[in-house]
Each structure stands twice: as C-alpha cells, then as structure tokens.
Amino acid sequence: MLYATSTILVVKLKLFKAYCSSIYGCELWDLGNSFIEAFCTAWRKALRRIMDLPLNTHNFLLPFLSDTLPIMDEIYKRSARFIISCLSAKSAIVRTVVWYGLNEARYHSIVGSNALTCCKYFGWSVEDFSLNMVELQNSRFFDFAWEKLSSEEVRCARALCELLCLREGYSTLVLIVIFYLEHKLKF
C-alpha cells in the first residue's frame, strides 16, 4: 500500500507531539539543572530526524516548522502554570508552602528558583506572577517565542517551510497562509 510522504510526515509529527512532547512531571524539575539542556538537545535531534532535516538545522527553525513551542519554553510554561495553580490551590498547606518558596526561600527552594527563572525568562515581575497577574494562555507563549525571531530568521523559516511543503507535496500557499493566520505572524 502506498502513502503520500506528506501524510506520513503529518502522522509522524502528531505521534511525536503526543508521545514525546507531553513531558509529564517536568513541572517539578529544577530549571537550573544542566540535564534539562541535554534533554532539550535530544528532543530537538529527534524532531530533526522525524522531519528528515539535516542535523545542522538551526534550533530556531524547529518550532516554526513543527508548530510547537521551543522545548525549553514549553518546560518553562508548564512550570509557571504549575506554580500558579499551587498558589491558588484549595489546600492552605500547598498555598503556604509555594508562597514561602516564592517569597521567602526564593533561590533556596526549587519552587522559588523555578518561579524566579520563569519570571526572568518571560519578563514578568515576581509580584505580578505571585498574584497570578501574568498571561498564561498558549497564544501568549507562542507570541513570545515568535517575537524572539529576527526578521531574517522569520524569512529563513518561511522559506524552509515552503521547501518542506514542496518536498511533502502540500499546496504551499494554502499551508503558509493558514499557519500565519493561526499564529498571527506578519508576512
């Protein structure tokens, strides 16, 4: 039975996102641990292999081509959401422990250290974060990731996206317009 290569790539990406991008438990990782970068490197290598991209494909292109957040952004996002959910938990013990880690222990606590790392990375004030006054919607994190790209990187990513679509047999114009409309990127 013959399959179009485009169908195979779409299926591979969906499976990769389902099984390799869930990262259950990453909310509890110490974001300062050097093993996280090793994990991110392995994740990016796997994504390159699935998409049949050269090993030297720049990291900034991978999220753009696979419609995912950069893996480190995903880990930070999950950690931030977890801490916020603990700060507003029904249990007074959970709220108190997390509040103490964030406001008193700070870098001497994994919760506090992770919160401060997320605040620094995303440009949030610690006070706004501890009061749950930061935007945690997926669209906000995608906007943050895309805003980090220079106009040259966006042009490069668009060109590579078009080449990938051609290789896979997609109608490039339709796919690119849909992608840009979904992410509200500028042409």
LOTORTOR-35586 format. One record per atom (N, C-alpha, C): residue in three letters; x, y, z; residue number from 1; atom name. Coordinates in steps of 0.02 Angstrom, whole numbers, plus 50000, padded with zeros to 5 digits. Layout:
   res       X       Y       Z     n   atom
   ALA       X       Y       Z   NUM     CA
...
***
This chain:
   res       X       Y       Z     n   atom
   MET   50042   49941   50000     1      N
   MET   50000   50000   50000     1     CA
   MET   50045   50062   50000     1      C
   LEU   50030   50109   49956     2      N
   LEU   50071   50170   49951     2     CA
   LEU   50038   50228   49988     2      C
   TYR   50079   50267   50023     3      N
   TYR   50055   50326   50058     3     CA
   TYR   50093   50386   50032     3      C
   ALA   50060   50442   50031     4      N
   ALA   50094   50504   50014     4     CA
   ALA   50142   50522   50070     4      C
   THR   50201   50547   50052     5      N
   THR   50250   50565   50103     5     CA
   THR   50223   50618   50149     5      C
   SER   50179   50662   50124     6      N
   SER   50152   50715   50166     6     CA
   SER   50109   50686   50222     6      C
   THR   50071   50634   50207     7      N
   THR   50030   50602   50257     7     CA
   THR   50074   50571   50310     7      C
   ILE   50128   50540   50289     8      N
   ILE   50173   50508   50336     8     CA
   ILE   50205   50560   50382     8      C
   LEU   50226   50617   50356     9      N
   LEU   50256   50669   50398     9     CA
   LEU   50205   50696   50448     9      C
   VAL   50145   50708   50425    10      N
   VAL   50093   50734   50470    10     CA
   VAL   50080   50684   50527    10      C
   VAL   50076   50620   50511    11      N
   VAL   50065   50569   50561    11     CA
   VAL   50125   50565   50609    11      C
   LYS   50185   50568   50581    12      N
   LYS   50245   50566   50623    12     CA
   LYS   50246   50624   50672    12      C
   LEU   50229   50684   50648    13      N
   LEU   50228   50742   50692    13     CA
   LEU   50174   50737   50746    13      C
   LYS   50116   50713   50727    14      N
   LYS   50062   50704   50777    14     CA
   LYS   50082   50654   50830    14      C
   LEU   50113   50599   50809    15      N
   LEU   50136   50549   50857    15     CA
   LEU   50191   50576   50901    15      C
   PHE   50237   50613   50871    16      N
   PHE   50292   50643   50910    16     CA
   PHE   50265   50691   50962    16      C
   LYS   50217   50733   50942    17      N
   LYS   50188   50780   50990    17     CA
   LYS   50151   50743   51046    17      C
   ALA   50116   50689   51027    18      N
   ALA   50077   50651   51077    18     CA
   ALA   50121   50613   51126    18      C
   TYR   50174   50582   51100    19      N
   TYR   50213   50537   51142    19     CA
   TYR   50279   50567   51167    19      C
   CYS   50306   50616   51134    20      N
   CYS   50371   50643   51154    20     CA
   CYS   50368   50715   51177    20      C
   SER   50311   50745   51176    21      N
   SER   50306   50815   51196    21     CA
   SER   50261   50825   51256    21      C
   SER   50238   50770   51286    22      N
   SER   50196   50778   51345    22     CA
   SER   50238   50796   51406    22      C
   ILE   50297   50770   51411    23      N
   ILE   50345   50786   51463    23     CA
   ILE   50313   50787   51532    23      C
   TYR   50275   50735   51548    24      N
   TYR   50242   50731   51613    24     CA
   TYR   50292   50736   51669    24      C
   GLY   50278   50778   51718    25      N
   GLY   50320   50786   51776    25     CA
   GLY   50373   50840   51770    25      C
   CYS   50379   50871   51711    26      N
   CYS   50431   50922   51703    26     CA
   CYS   50417   50983   51747    26      C
   GLU   50356   50990   51770    27      N
   GLU   50339   51046   51814    27     CA
   GLU   50379   51044   51879    27      C
   LEU   50402   50985   51897    28      N
   LEU   50438   50976   51959    28     CA
   LEU   50514   50977   51951    28      C
   TRP   50537   50982   51889    29      N
   TRP   50609   50984   51877    29     CA
   TRP   50639   51049   51904    29      C
   ASP   50701   51045   51924    30      N
   ASP   50739   51105   51942    30     CA
   ASP   50763   51136   51877    30      C
   LEU   50736   51194   51859    31      N
   LEU   50752   51225   51795    31     CA
   LEU   50825   51246   51788    31      C
   GLY   50861   51246   51843    32      N
   GLY   50932   51262   51841    32     CA
   GLY   50976   51202   51829    32      C
   ASN   50946   51143   51824    33      N
   ASN   50985   51081   51816    33     CA
   ASN   51010   51076   51744    33      C
   SER   51074   51059   51737    34      N
   SER   51105   51055   51670    34     CA
   SER   51079   50997   51629    34      C
   PHE   51047   50948   51660    35      N
   PHE   51020   50891   51623    35     CA
   PHE   50961   50911   51580    35      C
   ILE   50929   50966   51596    36      N
   ILE   50872   50989   51556    36     CA
   ILE   50896   51007   51486    36      C
   GLU   50953   51039   51481    37      N
   GLU   50980   51056   51414    37     CA
   GLU   50996   50993   51375    37      C
   ALA   51021   50942   51408    38      N
   ALA   51035   50878   51374    38     CA
   ALA   50969   50847   51348    38      C
   PHE   50916   50852   51389    39      N
   PHE   50851   50828   51367    39     CA
   PHE   50827   50867   51306    39      C
   CYS   50833   50934   51309    40      N
   CYS   50811   50976   51253    40     CA
   CYS   50850   50960   51190    40      C
   THR   50914   50948   51196    41      N
   THR   50956   50931   51138    41     CA
   THR   50932   50865   51107    41      C
   ALA   50919   50815   51149    42      N
   ALA   50894   50750   51123    42     CA
   ALA   50826   50759   51090    42      C
   TRP   50783   50800   51119    43      N
   TRP   50716   50812   51091    43     CA
   TRP   50722   50845   51022    43      C
   ARG   50766   50895   51017    44      N
   ARG   50774   50929   50952    44     CA
   ARG   50804   50881   50900    44      C
   LYS   50851   50839   50920    45      N
   LYS   50880   50790   50873    45     CA
   LYS   50826   50742   50848    45      C
   ALA   50782   50720   50893    46      N
   ALA   50727   50676   50873    46     CA
   ALA   50680   50711   50824    46      C
   LEU   50665   50774   50837    47      N
   LEU   50621   50812   50792    47     CA
   LEU   50653   50819   50723    47      C
   ARG   50718   50833   50721    48      N
   ARG   50752   50837   50656    48     CA
   ARG   50747   50771   50618    48      C
   ARG   50757   50717   50654    49      N
   ARG   50755   50651   50622    49     CA
   ARG   50685   50635   50595    49      C
   ILE   50635   50650   50634    50      N
   ILE   50566   50637   50613    50     CA
   ILE   50548   50678   50551    50      C
   MET   50572   50740   50550    51      N
   MET   50556   50784   50493    51     CA
   MET   50605   50775   50435    51      C
   ASP   50653   50731   50443    52      N
   ASP   50703   50717   50392    52     CA
   ASP   50740   50781   50374    52      C
   LEU   50763   50817   50426    53      N
   LEU   50801   50879   50417    53     CA
   LEU   50874   50865   50431    53      C
   PRO   50918   50903   50401    54      N
   PRO   50990   50894   50416    54     CA
   PRO   51004   50906   50491    54      C
   LEU   51055   50873   50516    55      N
   LEU   51072   50879   50587    55     CA
   LEU   51093   50949   50606    55      C
   ASN   51116   50988   50557    56      N
   ASN   51138   51056   50573    56     CA
   ASN   51084   51109   50562    56      C
   THR   51021   51087   50557    57      N
   THR   50965   51134   50551    57     CA
   THR   50962   51175   50616    57      C
   HIS   50959   51241   50609    58      N
   HIS   50959   51284   50668    58     CA
   HIS   50900   51270   50714    58      C
   ASN   50912   51276   50779    59      N
   ASN   50861   51264   50830    59     CA
   ASN   50800   51308   50822    59      C
   PHE   50810   51371   50803    60      N
   PHE   50754   51417   50799    60     CA
   PHE   50703   51397   50745    60      C
   LEU   50724   51356   50697    61      N
   LEU   50679   51336   50644    61     CA
   LEU   50631   51280   50665    61      C
   LEU   50653   51238   50711    62      N
   LEU   50614   51178   50728    62     CA
   LEU   50544   51192   50754    62      C
   PRO   50535   51238   50802    63      N
   PRO   50466   51251   50824    63     CA
   PRO   50423   51280   50768    63      C
   PHE   50452   51322   50728    64      N
   PHE   50416   51353   50672    64     CA
   PHE   50391   51300   50624    64      C
   LEU   50434   51252   50608    65      N
   LEU   50417   51201   50559    65     CA
   LEU   50370   51147   50586    65      C
   SER   50372   51136   50652    66      N
   SER   50332   51083   50682    66     CA
   SER   50271   51109   50719    66      C
   ASP   50262   51174   50720    67      N
   ASP   50205   51206   50754    67     CA
   ASP   50204   51187   50828    67      C
   THR   50263   51193   50860    68      N
   THR   50269   51181   50931    68     CA
   THR   50305   51241   50962    68      C
   LEU   50302   51245   51027    69      N
   LEU   50344   51294   51061    69     CA
   LEU   50416   51267   51063    69      C
   PRO   50465   51311   51068    70      N
   PRO   50532   51285   51083    70     CA
   PRO   50527   51244   51147    70      C
   ILE   50562   51188   51149    71      N
   ILE   50553   51141   51204    71     CA
   ILE   50567   51173   51272    71      C
   MET   50616   51217   51276    72      N
   MET   50630   51249   51341    72     CA
   MET   50573   51296   51360    72      C
   ASP   50544   51330   51312    73      N
   ASP   50486   51373   51325    73     CA
   ASP   50428   51331   51352    73      C
   GLU   50419   51272   51323    74      N
   GLU   50366   51227   51345    74     CA
   GLU   50376   51207   51418    74      C
   ILE   50437   51190   51435    75      N
   ILE   50453   51171   51504    75     CA
   ILE   50442   51229   51552    75      C
   TYR   50465   51289   51533    76      N
   TYR   50454   51348   51574    76     CA
   TYR   50379   51363   51581    76      C
   LYS   50342   51357   51527    77      N
   LYS   50270   51370   51528    77     CA
   LYS   50236   51323   51577    77      C
   ARG   50252   51259   51574    78      N
   ARG   50221   51210   51619    78     CA
   ARG   50239   51222   51691    78      C
   SER   50302   51240   51703    79      N
   SER   50323   51255   51771    79     CA
   SER   50286   51315   51799    79      C
   ALA   50281   51368   51758    80      N
   ALA   50245   51428   51780    80     CA
   ALA   50172   51413   51795    80      C
   ARG   50139   51376   51752    81      N
   ARG   50069   51359   51763    81     CA
   ARG   50060   51317   51826    81      C
   PHE   50107   51271   51837    82      N
   PHE   50103   51229   51897    82     CA
   PHE   50109   51271   51960    82      C
   ILE   50157   51316   51961    83      N
   ILE   50167   51358   52020    83     CA
   ILE   50106   51402   52033    83      C
   ILE   50079   51432   51979    84      N
   ILE   50019   51473   51986    84     CA
   ILE   49960   51431   52012    84      C
   SER   49953   51370   51986    85      N
   SER   49898   51328   52010    85     CA
   SER   49907   51311   52084    85      C
   CYS   49969   51302   52106    86      N
   CYS   49982   51288   52177    86     CA
   CYS   49967   51349   52220    86      C
   LEU   49982   51409   52193    87      N
   LEU   49968   51470   52231    87     CA
   LEU   49894   51482   52240    87      C
   SER   49853   51453   52196    88      N
   SER   49781   51461   52203    88     CA
   SER   49746   51395   52220    88      C
   ALA   49784   51348   52249    89      N
   ALA   49757   51283   52267    89     CA
   ALA   49707   51290   52324    89      C
   LYS   49662   51241   52329    90      N
   LYS   49613   51241   52384    90     CA
   LYS   49647   51227   52451    90      C
   SER   49701   51189   52449    91      N
   SER   49736   51171   52511    91     CA
   SER   49778   51229   52536    91      C
   ALA   49766   51249   52597    92      N
   ALA   49805   51304   52627    92     CA
   ALA   49878   51284   52635    92      C
   ILE   49891   51221   52648    93      N
   ILE   49961   51198   52655    93     CA
   ILE   49999   51206   52590    93      C
   VAL   49969   51186   52534    94      N
   VAL   50001   51192   52469    94     CA
   VAL   50014   51266   52454    94      C
   ARG   49963   51307   52463    95      N
   ARG   49971   51379   52450    95     CA
   ARG   50027   51409   52492    95      C
   THR   50029   51392   52556    96      N
   THR   50079   51420   52602    96     CA
   THR   50149   51398   52583    96      C
   VAL   50158   51334   52568    97      N
   VAL   50225   51308   52551    97     CA
   VAL   50250   51342   52487    97      C
   VAL   50208   51348   52437    98      N
   VAL   50229   51378   52374    98     CA
   VAL   50240   51453   52383    98      C
   TRP   50197   51486   52421    99      N
   TRP   50207   51558   52434    99     CA
   TRP   50273   51569   52470    99      C
   TYR   50288   51527   52520   100      N
   TYR   50351   51534   52557   100     CA
   TYR   50411   51523   52510   100      C
   GLY   50407   51472   52467   101      N
   GLY   50462   51459   52420   101     CA
   GLY   50473   51517   52373   101      C
   LEU   50419   51549   52352   102      N
   LEU   50423   51604   52305   102     CA
   LEU   50446   51669   52337   102      C
   ASN   50419   51684   52396   103      N
   ASN   50431   51750   52426   103     CA
   ASN   50484   51752   52480   103      C
   GLU   50498   51696   52512   104      N
   GLU   50547   51696   52567   104     CA
   GLU   50610   51656   52549   104      C
   ALA   50601   51593   52530   105      N
   ALA   50659   51550   52517   105     CA
   ALA   50691   51567   52450   105      C
   ARG   50652   51589   52403   106      N
   ARG   50674   51609   52336   106     CA
   ARG   50721   51558   52305   106      C
   TYR   50785   51573   52296   107      N
   TYR   50831   51527   52262   107     CA
   TYR   50852   51468   52305   107      C
   HIS   50832   51466   52368   108      N
   HIS   50847   51409   52411   108     CA
   HIS   50792   51357   52407   108      C
   SER   50744   51368   52365   109      N
   SER   50687   51323   52356   109     CA
   SER   50680   51310   52281   109      C
   ILE   50665   51248   52263   110      N
   ILE   50656   51233   52191   110     CA
   ILE   50596   51272   52164   110      C
   VAL   50542   51275   52202   111      N
   VAL   50483   51313   52180   111     CA
   VAL   50501   51386   52170   111      C
   GLY   50534   51415   52219   112      N
   GLY   50553   51486   52214   112     CA
   GLY   50602   51498   52157   112      C
   SER   50651   51455   52152   113      N
   SER   50701   51461   52099   113     CA
   SER   50669   51455   52030   113      C
   ASN   50624   51406   52022   114      N
   ASN   50590   51397   51958   114     CA
   ASN   50546   51457   51942   114      C
   ALA   50511   51483   51991   115      N
   ALA   50468   51541   51980   115     CA
   ALA   50510   51601   51959   115      C
   LEU   50566   51613   51993   116      N
   LEU   50608   51670   51976   116     CA
   LEU   50640   51661   51907   116      C
   THR   50657   51599   51890   117      N
   THR   50685   51585   51824   117     CA
   THR   50633   51600   51770   117      C
   CYS   50571   51577   51780   118      N
   CYS   50517   51590   51732   118     CA
   CYS   50504   51665   51726   118      C
   CYS   50502   51700   51782   119      N
   CYS   50490   51772   51781   119     CA
   CYS   50544   51808   51742   119      C
   LYS   50605   51790   51754   120      N
   LYS   50661   51822   51718   120     CA
   LYS   50657   51806   51643   120      C
   TYR   50643   51744   51626   121      N
   TYR   50642   51722   51556   121     CA
   TYR   50586   51757   51517   121      C
   PHE   50526   51759   51547   122      N
   PHE   50468   51787   51512   122     CA
   PHE   50459   51862   51524   122      C
   GLY   50501   51892   51567   123      N
   GLY   50497   51963   51579   123     CA
   GLY   50440   51984   51625   123      C
   TRP   50420   51940   51670   124      N
   TRP   50367   51955   51717   124     CA
   TRP   50396   51982   51782   124      C
   SER   50359   52023   51817   125      N
   SER   50380   52042   51884   125     CA
   SER   50360   51986   51932   125      C
   VAL   50400   51975   51983   126      N
   VAL   50385   51923   52032   126     CA
   VAL   50319   51938   52067   126      C
   GLU   50306   52001   52081   127      N
   GLU   50243   52020   52114   127     CA
   GLU   50183   52002   52071   127      C
   ASP   50186   52020   52006   128      N
   ASP   50131   52003   51961   128     CA
   ASP   50122   51927   51957   128      C
   PHE   50177   51891   51954   129      N
   PHE   50174   51818   51949   129     CA
   PHE   50141   51789   52012   129      C
   SER   50163   51811   52071   130      N
   SER   50136   51783   52133   130     CA
   SER   50063   51801   52143   130      C
   LEU   50040   51855   52111   131      N
   LEU   49969   51874   52115   131     CA
   LEU   49928   51847   52056   131      C
   ASN   49958   51804   52016   132      N
   ASN   49926   51774   51957   132     CA
   ASN   49901   51827   51909   132      C
   MET   49943   51877   51897   133      N
   MET   49925   51931   51851   133     CA
   MET   49968   51929   51788   133      C
   VAL   49988   51868   51768   134      N
   VAL   50025   51859   51706   134     CA
   VAL   49983   51816   51659   134      C
   GLU   49992   51827   51595   135      N
   GLU   49954   51789   51545   135     CA
   GLU   49985   51721   51535   135      C
   LEU   49944   51669   51543   136      N
   LEU   49970   51601   51537   136     CA
   LEU   49936   51562   51480   136      C
   GLN   49904   51598   51434   137      N
   GLN   49872   51564   51378   137     CA
   GLN   49926   51541   51328   137      C
   ASN   49911   51487   51293   138      N
   ASN   49959   51461   51244   138     CA
   ASN   49977   51514   51193   138      C
   SER   49929   51554   51172   139      N
   SER   49943   51604   51121   139     CA
   SER   49995   51654   51145   139      C
   ARG   49994   51670   51209   140      N
   ARG   50045   51716   51237   140     CA
   ARG   50115   51686   51232   140      C
   PHE   50121   51621   51245   141      N
   PHE   50186   51589   51242   141     CA
   PHE   50210   51582   51169   141      C
   PHE   50164   51569   51123   142      N
   PHE   50183   51567   51052   142     CA
   PHE   50205   51636   51030   142      C
   ASP   50168   51688   51050   143      N
   ASP   50188   51756   51032   143     CA
   ASP   50258   51772   51058   143      C
   PHE   50271   51752   51120   144      N
   PHE   50337   51764   51150   144     CA
   PHE   50392   51730   51109   144      C
   ALA   50379   51667   51090   145      N
   ALA   50429   51629   51051   145     CA
   ALA   50441   51661   50983   145      C
   TRP   50388   51681   50949   146      N
   TRP   50396   51709   50881   146     CA
   TRP   50427   51779   50884   146      C
   GLU   50413   51817   50937   147      N
   GLU   50441   51884   50943   147     CA
   GLU   50516   51884   50953   147      C
   LYS   50543   51828   50975   148      N
   LYS   50615   51822   50985   148     CA
   LYS   50652   51816   50918   148      C
   LEU   50616   51798   50865   149      N
   LEU   50648   51789   50800   149     CA
   LEU   50659   51856   50766   149      C
   SER   50716   51863   50734   150      N
   SER   50730   51922   50694   150     CA
   SER   50692   51917   50629   150      C
   SER   50687   51972   50592   151      N
   SER   50652   51969   50528   151     CA
   SER   50689   51923   50479   151      C
   GLU   50754   51920   50484   152      N
   GLU   50794   51874   50441   152     CA
   GLU   50778   51801   50458   152      C
   GLU   50772   51787   50523   153      N
   GLU   50755   51718   50543   153     CA
   GLU   50685   51699   50521   153      C
   VAL   50638   51746   50524   154      N
   VAL   50570   51733   50501   154     CA
   VAL   50570   51719   50426   154      C
   ARG   50607   51759   50388   155      N
   ARG   50612   51746   50315   155     CA
   ARG   50642   51678   50301   155      C
   CYS   50693   51660   50337   156      N
   CYS   50726   51595   50328   156     CA
   CYS   50677   51539   50345   156      C
   ALA   50641   51546   50400   157      N
   ALA   50593   51495   50421   157     CA
   ALA   50536   51489   50370   157      C
   ARG   50512   51545   50344   158      N
   ARG   50460   51543   50293   158     CA
   ARG   50484   51506   50231   158      C
   ALA   50545   51521   50210   159      N
   ALA   50573   51488   50150   159     CA
   ALA   50580   51413   50162   159      C
   LEU   50606   51394   50219   160      N
   LEU   50614   51324   50234   160     CA
   LEU   50547   51289   50240   160      C
   CYS   50498   51323   50268   161      N
   CYS   50431   51295   50273   161     CA
   CYS   50402   51282   50204   161      C
   GLU   50413   51329   50159   162      N
   GLU   50389   51319   50091   162     CA
   GLU   50424   51261   50057   162      C
   LEU   50489   51256   50066   163      N
   LEU   50526   51200   50037   163     CA
   LEU   50504   51133   50066   163      C
   LEU   50491   51132   50130   164      N
   LEU   50466   51071   50162   164     CA
   LEU   50398   51052   50135   164      C
   CYS   50355   51102   50125   165      N
   CYS   50289   51089   50096   165     CA
   CYS   50295   51061   50025   165      C
   LEU   50340   51089   49986   166      N
   LEU   50351   51064   49918   166     CA
   LEU   50376   50992   49919   166      C
   ARG   50424   50979   49964   167      N
   ARG   50451   50911   49970   167     CA
   ARG   50396   50861   49987   167      C
   GLU   50350   50882   50030   168      N
   GLU   50297   50838   50054   168     CA
   GLU   50236   50837   50009   168      C
   GLY   50234   50879   49958   169      N
   GLY   50179   50879   49911   169     CA
   GLY   50119   50920   49932   169      C
   TYR   50128   50965   49980   170      N
   TYR   50074   51009   50001   170     CA
   TYR   50067   51068   49955   170      C
   SER   50008   51098   49955   171      N
   SER   49999   51162   49922   171     CA
   SER   50028   51214   49969   171      C
   THR   50085   51241   49952   172      N
   THR   50123   51283   49998   172     CA
   THR   50086   51347   50017   172      C
   LEU   50055   51379   49970   173      N
   LEU   50023   51442   49984   173     CA
   LEU   49968   51434   50036   173      C
   VAL   49926   51383   50027   174      N
   VAL   49871   51372   50073   174     CA
   VAL   49898   51357   50143   174      C
   LEU   49948   51314   50149   175      N
   LEU   49976   51296   50214   175     CA
   LEU   50009   51356   50248   175      C
   ILE   50046   51394   50212   176      N
   ILE   50082   51451   50241   176     CA
   ILE   50032   51504   50265   176      C
   VAL   49981   51518   50225   177      N
   VAL   49931   51567   50246   177     CA
   VAL   49895   51543   50309   177      C
   ILE   49875   51480   50311   178      N
   ILE   49842   51453   50370   178     CA
   ILE   49887   51458   50431   178      C
   PHE   49950   51439   50423   179      N
   PHE   49998   51442   50479   179     CA
   PHE   50006   51513   50505   179      C
   TYR   50014   51560   50459   180      N
   TYR   50024   51629   50481   180     CA
   TYR   49961   51658   50512   180      C
   LEU   49903   51639   50487   181      N
   LEU   49841   51664   50517   181     CA
   LEU   49831   51635   50586   181      C
   GLU   49848   51571   50596   182      N
   GLU   49842   51540   50661   182     CA
   GLU   49886   51574   50712   182      C
   HIS   49946   51593   50692   183      N
   HIS   49994   51621   50739   183     CA
   HIS   50000   51696   50735   183      C
   LYS   49959   51726   50691   184      N
   LYS   49958   51799   50683   184     CA
   LYS   50027   51828   50670   184      C
   LEU   50064   51792   50629   185      N
   LEU   50131   51816   50610   185     CA
   LEU   50125   51864   50552   185      C
   LYS   50172   51908   50547   186      N
   LYS   50173   51956   50492   186     CA
   LYS   50208   51925   50432   186      C
   PHE   50179   51936   50373   187      N
   PHE   50211   51911   50312   187     CA
   PHE   50272   51949   50298   187      C
***
